């Protein structure tokens, strides 16, 4: 029936928006940054004050 077409388009639009949002949420929460393996060693700095 032609009068039902707008409702079907709306449902299809909402369906694709839902899939898009689920895809983005999934990517956002499942992304992990790689761990850094570099170890930084601190060296103490000594100042000799010669007045």
N, C-alpha and C positions, 0 to 999 in steps of 0.2 A: 504494500500500500504506500502511495507517495507521501501521505501525511505522517508516516512513521520515520521517514528518512532523517529529519533533524535529530531525533532522539538517538538513532543509530550512530550518526556522526559524532554526537556528544559523547556517547559511551566509548567509541573508538578513540577519540581525543583523550579522554580521561585514562583509558587503558594505556596509551603510549606515554602519557605523562607519568603514570605510576611506574612503568617499566624504566623510564629515564631516571626517575628519582631513586629507585632501588639500585640501579646500576651505579649512580654517583655515590650513594651512601655506602655501597659495598666497596667501591674503590677507595673511598676516603678512610674507612676504618680498617681496611686490610693492607694498606700500604705501610711498609716498614723501611725506615732509613737504614742503610748499611752501617754496621758498627765500625767505629774507628779503631784501628790496631796500633796507632802511633802512641807511644808513651812519652810524655813530656817530663823531663827531669829538671827540677829547679836547682839552680846554682846560687848559693848565697853571695851577696854582694857586700864587700867590706870597703868602707871609705876611710882612708887615712887622712885625717885633717892635720895639715902642717901649717901652724900659725907662725 
